[in-house]
């Protein structure tokens, strides 16, 4: 999750940037009971002579046998019914306190609504909406796109098409021309490539194609090869520089190694396996919708026709989707990378994705002490939870100790979204771990 200091800094940076861009998922089988029948015949004498005492004794010794052999078998067949135990009652989770907090918050802040979904490995355990929100509402999620983008990179690695730890110049070879730096996709999607990010300069001129360019691969190549950033680039894995053009380069690499467009990639990686629809996609709305700073674009109400078609979708902040869509993607993380229609990520890729790379690789922090960063996920080193908050107030998070995930979305700003998250985070944890 993003700390207060990091949020304030990013608010200011992106505000300057986009203000400048205004262009810009028992029954027990009863076993058949075998029936044994013991047939006993008692011989009758056809002679008219009276029976002797021996014949009477013989009859007396044979008649009791049927009763002795049938009684134990009858008793055995009734024992299973006597030991059958009733099935336990299902556990009902009570989120009423959580819902009350969200409802009050939405009303007090004058928000247009909110959406909330909680999942555990069995499925969605809670889903609620307020105001204008419902299961079909599509929201722009800004930086809550990052873990989704990083997942595509790791899916390509699972397919053998990409090594996220290989130097960029070895991946693209001569195709991008001279000047390709020896940075890796792993460094790009963990904000430690050394390229200029939204911090320290969101309006960095050599990288402006990330907001207004016409083609993803062309933009990525431009950012990677420009000599105009030479004085401002720092060695990789030495400094945390949040967001920015490094994500656009990673997306361009994904298109290059796969030979597919970004929309084709997310169709293959997410929409098909997880049963999502076109309500999940990417755009580059920052300029076309007049989005400024951390404020939600006022003219976007979920109508996708308002988004201009683009071949340069914004990798770090261009995703849009519904609450059920994001819940399905979080559920994938709790099911070892699997969705109903197929595997999305391998166990190995998930382990890589959840690693606090800032701590593990270069021993750093993600802006503030106690905060780490992995492949698109912020790490709270105190709680162990990971999150991917967005500028418009959307926040997905995962708690692996409690085995649950949460998606909260509002259409406002990051400060407001984090404030609401802080009010319900431990309430949800109490319900899920009780």
Residue pairs with C-beta under 8 A, 6 or more apart in sequence:
1 371
1 378
1 380
1 385
1 387
1 389
1 395
1 397
1 418
1 421
2 10
2 371
2 378
2 387
2 389
2 414
2 418
3 367
3 368
3 370
3 371
4 418
5 367
5 368
6 242
6 366
6 367
6 368
6 371
7 389
7 414
7 415
7 418
9 199
9 367
10 198
10 199
10 242
10 243
10 294
10 391
10 414
11 293
11 294
11 391
11 413
11 414
11 415
13 198
13 199
13 200
13 201
13 202
14 198
14 202
14 293
14 294
14 391
15 292
15 293
15 294
16 202
16 203
16 293
17 24
17 198
17 202
17 203
17 211
18 24
18 202
18 211
18 286
18 291
18 292
18 293
19 292
19 293
20 203
21 203
21 211
21 212
21 286
21 287
22 287
22 290
22 292
23 212
23 287
24 211
24 212
24 286
24 287
25 122
25 123
25 331
25 335
25 340
26 87
28 84
31 80
33 77
36 70
36 73
38 65
38 66
38 69
38 70
39 66
40 62
40 63
40 65
40 66
42 59
42 62
42 63
43 59
45 51
45 55
93 125
93 126
93 431
93 432
94 431
95 118
95 126
95 128
95 428
95 431
97 427
98 116
98 126
98 424
98 427
98 428
98 431
99 116
99 128
101 423
101 424
101 427
102 114
102 116
102 128
102 130
102 420
102 424
103 130
105 111
105 114
105 420
105 423
106 113
106 114
106 130
106 131
106 410
109 412
109 416
111 131
111 410
111 411
111 412
111 416
112 131
112 132
112 133
112 411
113 129
113 130
113 131
113 132
113 133
113 410
113 411
114 129
114 130
114 131
114 133
114 408
114 409
114 410
114 420
115 128
115 129
115 130
115 133
115 137
115 139
115 323
115 407
115 408
115 409
115 410
116 126
116 127
116 128
116 129
116 323
116 406
116 407
116 408
116 409
116 424
117 124
117 126
117 127
117 323
117 324
117 326
117 327
117 330
117 406
117 407
118 124
118 125
118 126
118 127
118 404
118 405
118 406
118 428
118 432
119 125
119 327
119 330
119 331
119 334
119 404
119 405
119 406
120 334
120 403
120 404
120 405
120 432
121 331
121 334
121 335
121 403
123 331
124 324
124 327
124 331
125 404
125 432
127 135
127 323
127 324
127 327
129 135
129 137
129 323
132 301
133 323
133 409
135 322
135 323
135 324
136 279
136 302
136 322
137 302
137 322
137 323
138 279
138 302
138 304
138 320
138 321
138 322
139 302
139 320
139 321
139 322
139 392
139 394
139 409
139 411
140 285
140 296
140 297
140 300
140 319
140 320
140 392
140 411
141 319
141 320
141 321
141 326
141 390
141 392
141 394
141 409
142 317
142 390
142 391
142 392
142 394
142 414
143 243
143 316
143 317
143 388
143 389
143 390
143 391
144 319
144 326
144 388
144 389
144 390
144 394
144 395
144 396
145 282
145 314
145 315
145 316
145 317
145 318
145 319
145 390
146 189
146 243
146 247
146 316
146 317
146 376
146 377
146 388
147 353
147 375
147 376
147 377
147 388
147 396
148 266
148 270
148 319
148 329
148 376
149 189
149 247
149 250
149 251
149 315
149 316
149 319
149 376
150 189
150 353
150 375
150 376
150 377
151 269
151 270
151 344
151 345
151 353
151 375
151 376
152 254
152 265
152 266
152 269
152 270
153 162
153 164
153 185
153 189
153 250
153 253
153 254
153 375
154 164
154 345
154 349
154 352
154 353
154 375
155 269
155 344
155 345
155 349
156 162
156 254
156 257
156 258
156 265
157 163
157 164
157 349
158 345
158 346
158 348
158 349
161 257
161 258
162 171
162 185
162 253
162 254
162 257
163 171
164 184
164 185
164 186
164 189
164 352
165 184
165 185
165 186
166 184
166 185
167 182
167 183
167 184
168 180
168 181
168 182
168 183
168 184
168 185
168 224
168 249
168 253
169 180
169 181
169 182
171 185
171 253
171 256
171 257
172 180
172 221
172 224
172 253
172 256
175 256
176 221
176 224
176 225
177 221
177 225
178 225
179 224
179 225
179 226
179 227
180 224
180 225
181 194
181 195
181 224
181 233
182 236
183 193
183 194
183 195
183 236
183 246
184 193
184 236
185 250
185 253
186 357
186 375
187 193
187 194
187 236
187 237
187 246
188 195
188 246
188 247
188 249
188 250
189 246
189 247
189 250
189 375
189 376
190 357
190 358
190 361
190 373
190 374
190 375
191 197
191 240
191 241
191 242
191 243
191 246
191 366
191 373
192 236
192 237
192 238
192 239
192 240
192 241
192 357
192 358
192 361
192 362
192 364
192 373
193 236
193 241
193 246
193 249
194 233
194 234
194 235
194 236
194 237
194 238
194 239
194 241
195 207
195 223
195 229
195 233
195 241
195 244
195 245
195 246
195 249
196 204
196 206
196 207
196 229
196 232
196 233
196 241
196 244
196 245
197 241
197 242
197 243
197 244
197 245
197 246
198 242
198 243
198 244
199 241
199 242
199 243
199 244
200 241
201 232
202 244
204 229
204 232
204 244
204 245
205 228
206 222
206 223
206 226
206 228
206 229
207 223
207 229
207 244
207 245
207 248
209 218
209 219
209 222
209 223
209 248
209 312
210 219
210 223
210 244
210 245
210 247
210 248
210 314
210 315
211 284
211 286
211 287
211 314
212 284
212 287
213 219
213 222
213 312
214 310
214 311
214 312
215 311
215 312
216 248
216 251
216 252
216 255
216 262
216 311
216 312
216 313
216 315
217 252
217 255
217 256
218 252
218 312
219 248
219 252
219 312
220 248
220 249
220 250
220 251
220 252
220 253
220 256
221 252
223 245
223 246
223 248
223 249
224 249
224 252
234 241
237 361
237 362
238 362
238 364
239 364
240 358
240 364
240 365
240 366
240 367
240 373
242 366
242 367
243 316
243 317
244 316
247 315
247 316
248 314
248 315
248 316
250 315
251 262
251 313
251 315
254 262
254 265
255 261
255 262
255 265
258 264
258 265
260 268
261 311
262 282
262 313
262 315
263 281
263 282
263 313
266 280
266 281
266 282
269 344
270 276
270 280
270 329
270 339
270 344
271 277
271 278
271 280
272 341
272 342
273 339
273 340
273 341
273 342
273 343
273 344
274 328
274 329
274 332
274 339
274 340
274 341
274 344
275 328
275 339
275 340
275 341
276 321
276 325
276 328
276 329
277 325
278 304
279 304
279 320
279 321
279 322
279 325
280 319
280 320
280 321
280 322
280 325
281 304
281 313
281 319
281 320
281 321
282 313
282 314
282 315
282 318
282 319
282 320
283 307
283 308
283 310
283 313
283 314
283 318
283 320
284 310
284 312
284 313
284 314
284 318
285 291
285 297
285 300
285 307
285 308
285 314
285 318
286 314
286 317
288 307
288 308
289 297
289 299
289 300
289 306
289 307
290 297
290 298
290 299
291 297
293 413
294 391
294 392
294 413
294 414
294 415
295 392
295 412
295 413
296 392
296 393
296 411
296 412
296 413
299 306
300 306
300 307
304 320
307 320
317 390
317 391
323 407
323 409
326 394
326 396
326 407
326 409
327 405
327 407
328 339
330 396
330 398
330 405
330 406
330 407
331 339
331 405
332 338
332 339
332 344
332 345
333 350
333 398
333 405
334 398
334 403
334 404
334 405
336 347
336 350
337 343
337 344
337 345
337 346
337 347
337 349
337 350
338 344
345 353
352 375
353 374
353 375
353 376
353 377
354 374
354 375
354 377
354 386
354 400
355 374
355 375
356 372
356 373
356 374
356 379
356 381
357 372
357 373
357 374
357 375
358 364
358 365
358 366
358 372
358 373
358 374
358 379
359 365
359 372
359 379
359 381
365 371
365 372
366 372
366 373
366 378
366 379
370 380
370 381
370 382
371 378
371 379
371 380
371 381
372 378
372 379
372 381
373 379
374 386
376 388
377 386
377 387
377 388
377 398
378 386
378 387
378 388
378 389
379 386
380 386
380 387
383 399
384 399
384 400
384 401
385 397
385 398
385 399
386 397
386 398
387 395
387 396
387 397
387 398
388 395
388 396
388 397
389 395
389 414
389 417
389 418
389 421
390 414
390 417
391 413
391 414
392 410
392 411
392 412
392 413
392 414
392 417
393 409
393 410
393 411
393 412
393 413
393 414
393 416
393 417
393 418
393 420
394 407
394 408
394 409
394 410
394 417
395 406
395 407
395 408
395 409
395 417
395 418
395 421
396 405
396 406
396 407
396 408
397 405
397 406
397 421
397 425
398 404
398 405
399 405
399 406
399 429
399 432
402 429
402 432
402 433
403 432
404 428
404 432
406 425
406 428
408 417
408 420
408 421
408 424
409 417
410 416
410 417
410 420
